[in-house]
Every structure is written in C-alpha cells, then in structure tokens.
Amino acid sequence: MVRNVRWLAGYRHPRHWVEPAASRLREVFAEPLPLMDGAAEAGEPLAVLPVLFPLLWSHELTVDVSVPLRGGSLVASGVSR
C-alpha cells in the first residue's frame, strides 16, 4: 500500500536511528513477531516505534506493506546491511 510506504518514508531521516534501541529491535525481531508485541518486548513502545520504522524503511526488518500496517502486522528480520 502506498500509504504504508509514505508513512515509513517519514522515518528515513538519520535522527531516528537511535542506539541501543535499534540493536534491541533487531534482536527482538530475529524471529517473526507482531509489531506491537515486539515493540513492547524491546522497550517502551512510544520510545522504540520511531526507531522501528526506519528499520522497516531500510529493510533491515520486514513487514508486508501490501496490507495496512497494524499492531498485529508480522515483523521479521530482513536483509542485512
């Protein structure tokens, strides 16, 4: 969905690449998990979601963008940089 891609594109700026949250998210989503479950496991969702979205934008983590992005959307490890 174009809406998902536009949303994720808003998080491509380097200011969203925050460590150690990004590393923790990569660890948590090494196995597929629903988006909000993984965010909660990685830390406070309001703090980690802005870090999760650029990982999805860059394909370090993946999600099916052909359907609306929701809390239950399955997120998994993507291509490595």
N, CA, C and O of each residue as an XYZ file, in Angstrom:
324
protein
N       0.838     -1.181      0.000
C       0.000      0.000      0.000
C       0.884      1.246      0.000
O       1.865      1.328      0.740
N       0.536      2.170     -0.804
C       1.276      3.420     -0.891
C       1.260      4.136      0.456
O       2.245      4.771      0.834
N       0.160      4.038      1.173
C       0.048      4.696      2.474
C       1.141      4.215      3.437
O       1.740      5.018      4.152
N       1.394      2.911      3.450
C       2.445      2.358      4.318
C       3.819      2.884      3.931
O       4.610      3.268      4.793
N       4.095      2.902      2.644
C       5.405      3.358      2.169
C       5.600      4.836      2.511
O       6.692      5.237      2.916
N       4.566      5.639      2.353
C       4.665      7.058      2.708
C       4.922      7.227      4.200
O       5.736      8.057      4.606
N       4.223      6.437      5.018
C       4.407      6.507      6.465
C       5.862      6.179      6.830
O       6.511      6.924      7.565
N       6.356      5.068      6.311
C       7.724      4.647      6.627
C       8.752      5.632      6.087
O       9.790      5.845      6.713
N       8.480      6.229      4.943
C       9.414      7.193      4.359
C       9.625      8.389      5.282
O      10.685      9.013      5.252
N       8.646      8.707      6.083
C       8.772      9.809      7.018
C       9.801      9.547      8.108
O      10.202     10.466      8.822
N      10.224      8.307      8.237
C      11.181      7.923      9.268
C      12.567      7.607      8.704
O      13.371      6.964      9.378
N      12.853      8.042      7.497
C      14.149      7.709      6.889
C      15.276      8.630      7.352
O      16.442      8.354      7.070
N      14.963      9.691      8.039
C      15.986     10.636      8.497
C      16.874      9.984      9.560
O      16.376      9.249     10.412
N      18.179     10.244      9.517
C      19.111      9.622     10.475
C      18.806      9.893     11.950
O      19.263      9.141     12.811
N      18.057     10.933     12.259
C      17.769     11.236     13.670
C      16.964     10.121     14.335
O      16.915     10.038     15.563
N      16.330      9.260     13.528
C      15.537      8.161     14.080
C      16.362      6.906     14.359
O      15.859      5.960     14.966
N      17.611      6.887     13.927
C      18.481      5.722     14.154
C      19.127      5.858     15.528
O      20.246      6.356     15.652
N      18.427      5.422     16.534
C      18.861      5.582     17.919
C      19.346      4.246     18.468
O      18.637      3.241     18.416
N      20.552      4.256     18.987
C      21.098      3.091     19.681
C      20.966      3.335     21.181
O      21.052      4.486     21.608
N      20.767      2.334     21.974
C      20.786      0.902     21.682
C      19.434      0.341     21.229
O      19.302     -0.868     21.039
N      18.422      1.215     21.052
C      17.090      0.728     20.680
C      17.097     -0.029     19.350
O      16.429     -1.056     19.229
N      17.834      0.457     18.357
C      17.863     -0.214     17.060
C      18.439     -1.625     17.177
O      17.909     -2.564     16.584
N      19.511     -1.774     17.933
C      20.099     -3.107     18.126
C      19.135     -4.031     18.849
O      19.010     -5.206     18.505
N      18.454     -3.490     19.856
C      17.492     -4.304     20.607
C      16.343     -4.751     19.701
O      15.904     -5.898     19.788
N      15.861     -3.884     18.854
C      14.787     -4.248     17.925
C      15.244     -5.333     16.953
O      14.480     -6.247     16.643
N      16.473     -5.239     16.474
C      16.998     -6.283     15.579
C      17.026     -7.628     16.300
O      16.702     -8.656     15.706
N      17.408     -7.628     17.563
C      17.434     -8.867     18.354
C      16.021     -9.422     18.542
O      15.778    -10.608     18.319
N      15.102     -8.564     18.949
C      13.734     -8.989     19.235
C      13.064     -9.577     17.992
O      12.371    -10.592     18.075
N      13.271     -8.939     16.849
C      12.605     -9.389     15.630
C      13.447    -10.382     14.823
O      13.169    -10.606     13.645
N      14.461    -10.971     15.434
C      15.228    -12.028     14.755
C      14.282    -13.182     14.406
O      14.479    -13.872     13.406
N      13.273    -13.380     15.224
C      12.179    -14.314     14.939
C      10.931    -13.466     14.711
O      10.717    -12.491     15.431
N      10.101    -13.816     13.725
C       8.908    -13.004     13.437
C       7.990    -12.844     14.657
O       7.706    -13.796     15.384
N       7.547    -11.612     14.845
C       6.626    -11.263     15.927
C       5.665    -10.187     15.436
O       5.988     -9.437     14.515
N       4.472    -10.109     16.054
C       3.598     -8.974     15.755
C       4.282     -7.663     16.146
O       4.997     -7.607     17.146
N       4.069     -6.639     15.376
C       4.728     -5.358     15.534
C       4.669     -4.843     16.968
O       5.713     -4.532     17.542
N       3.499     -4.745     17.558
C       3.380     -4.167     18.896
C       3.935     -5.087     19.976
O       4.453     -4.603     20.982
N       3.842     -6.388     19.794
C       4.432     -7.319     20.766
C       5.951     -7.147     20.801
O       6.553     -7.084     21.873
N       6.554     -7.072     19.634
C       7.996     -6.893     19.560
C       8.430     -5.541     20.084
O       9.452     -5.434     20.762
N       7.657     -4.500     19.773
C       7.987     -3.166     20.275
C       7.950     -3.153     21.798
O       8.834     -2.579     22.433
N       6.939     -3.775     22.387
C       6.825     -3.825     23.851
C       7.967     -4.630     24.461
O       8.469     -4.289     25.532
N       8.376     -5.695     23.780
C       9.489     -6.503     24.278
C      10.813     -5.732     24.217
O      11.693     -5.926     25.055
N      10.939     -4.867     23.227
C      12.181     -4.105     23.048
C      12.288     -2.925     24.015
O      13.387     -2.439     24.283
N      11.159     -2.468     24.534
C      11.181     -1.314     25.437
C       9.830     -0.640     25.458
O       8.817     -1.250     25.116
N       9.812      0.598     25.851
C       8.585      1.384     25.861
C       8.181      1.655     24.410
O       8.925      2.300     23.671
N       6.992      1.161     23.992
C       6.607      1.319     22.579
C       6.700      2.746     22.047
O       7.136      2.947     20.913
N       6.300      3.740     22.841
C       6.383      5.119     22.345
C       7.815      5.547     22.064
O       8.048      6.435     21.245
N       8.768      4.926     22.732
C      10.175      5.248     22.500
C      10.778      4.432     21.367
O      11.624      4.942     20.633
N      10.365      3.177     21.207
C      11.012      2.325     20.210
C      10.327      2.337     18.842
O      10.973      2.028     17.840
N       9.053      2.681     18.770
C       8.393      2.697     17.457
C       9.059      3.663     16.469
O       9.216      3.304     15.302
N       9.457      4.879     16.886
C      10.149      5.752     15.935
C      11.512      5.214     15.492
O      12.075      5.696     14.509
N      12.036      4.237     16.198
C      13.283      3.584     15.801
C      12.976      2.362     14.933
O      13.750      2.023     14.037
N      11.855      1.709     15.199
C      11.439      0.546     14.412
C      11.120      0.927     12.967
O      11.499      0.216     12.037
N      10.432      2.037     12.782
C      10.002      2.403     11.432
C      11.157      2.606     10.445
O      11.028      2.166      9.303
N      12.276      3.242     10.811
C      13.374      3.324      9.842
C      14.021      1.976      9.558
O      14.571      1.767      8.477
N      13.960      1.061     10.519
C      14.470     -0.292     10.255
C      13.594     -0.989      9.216
O      14.085     -1.771      8.402
N      12.298     -0.700      9.253
C      11.399     -1.241      8.223
C      11.650     -0.542      6.891
O      11.670     -1.195      5.848
N      11.840      0.769      6.912
C      12.102      1.522      5.683
C      13.347      0.988      4.969
O      13.363      0.849      3.746
N      14.387      0.694      5.753
C      15.653      0.259      5.169
C      15.689     -1.243      4.869
O      16.675     -1.743      4.328
N      14.630     -1.953      5.214
C      14.510     -3.404      5.009
C      15.417     -4.223      5.922
O      15.633     -5.412      5.684
N      15.949     -3.584      6.972
C      16.661     -4.385      7.976
C      15.664     -5.294      8.680
O      15.983     -6.421      9.057
N      14.452     -4.778      8.849
C      13.317     -5.573      9.309
C      12.278     -5.482      8.209
O      12.239     -4.503      7.464
N      11.436     -6.502      8.106
C      10.449     -6.522      7.032
C       9.042     -6.672      7.585
O       8.824     -7.215      8.668
N       8.107     -6.175      6.810
C       6.683     -6.287      7.099
C       5.972     -6.257      5.746
O       6.473     -5.667      4.789
N       4.825     -6.881      5.672
C       4.046     -6.884      4.427
C       3.393     -5.517      4.247
O       2.410     -5.206      4.919
N       3.928     -4.706      3.351
C       3.378     -3.366      3.138
C       2.213     -3.361      2.152
O       1.672     -2.300      1.842
N       1.822     -4.529      1.658
C       0.691     -4.585      0.727
C      -0.647     -4.563      1.459
O      -1.699     -4.462      0.827
N      -0.613     -4.656      2.778
C      -1.822     -4.570      3.605
C      -1.595     -3.479      4.650
O      -0.448     -3.144      4.944
N      -2.667     -2.917      5.218
C      -2.477     -1.846      6.201
C      -1.571     -2.273      7.364
O      -1.705     -3.372      7.902
N      -0.666     -1.394      7.731
C       0.247     -1.625      8.845
C      -0.534     -1.475     10.143
O      -1.145     -0.437     10.398
N      -0.505     -2.531     10.964
C      -1.259     -2.546     12.216
C      -0.381     -3.126     13.318
O       0.717     -3.617     13.058
N      -0.870     -3.063     14.531
C      -0.156     -3.603     15.671
C       0.115     -5.091     15.561
O       1.097     -5.589     16.112
N      -0.749     -5.804     14.852
C      -0.581     -7.243     14.679
C       0.205     -7.633     13.446
O       0.404     -8.821     13.189
N       0.656     -6.650     12.676
C       1.437     -6.951     11.466
C       2.711     -7.701     11.850
O       3.417     -7.312     12.780
N       2.990     -8.766     11.132
C       4.144     -9.601     11.432
C       5.433     -8.948     10.925
O       5.571     -8.662      9.736
N       6.365     -8.720     11.837
C       7.663     -8.108     11.517
C       8.736     -9.177     11.695
O       8.720     -9.941     12.661
N       9.663     -9.215     10.751
C      10.735    -10.210     10.798
C      12.050     -9.553     10.368
O      12.076     -8.429      9.867
N      13.122    -10.289     10.579
C      14.432     -9.838     10.142
C      14.441     -9.742      8.629
O      13.878    -10.595      7.942
N      15.082     -8.700      8.107
C      15.153     -8.508      6.660
C      16.548     -8.733      6.154
O      17.296     -9.540      6.705
N      16.905     -8.023      5.107
C      18.238     -8.134      4.533
C      19.235     -7.476      5.447
O      18.893     -6.519      6.142
N      20.441     -7.952      5.467
C      21.462     -7.325      6.288
C      22.172     -6.250      5.485
O      22.260     -6.328      4.259
N      22.667     -5.261      6.180
C      23.381     -4.156      5.526
C      24.802     -4.531      5.281
O      25.567     -3.733      4.739
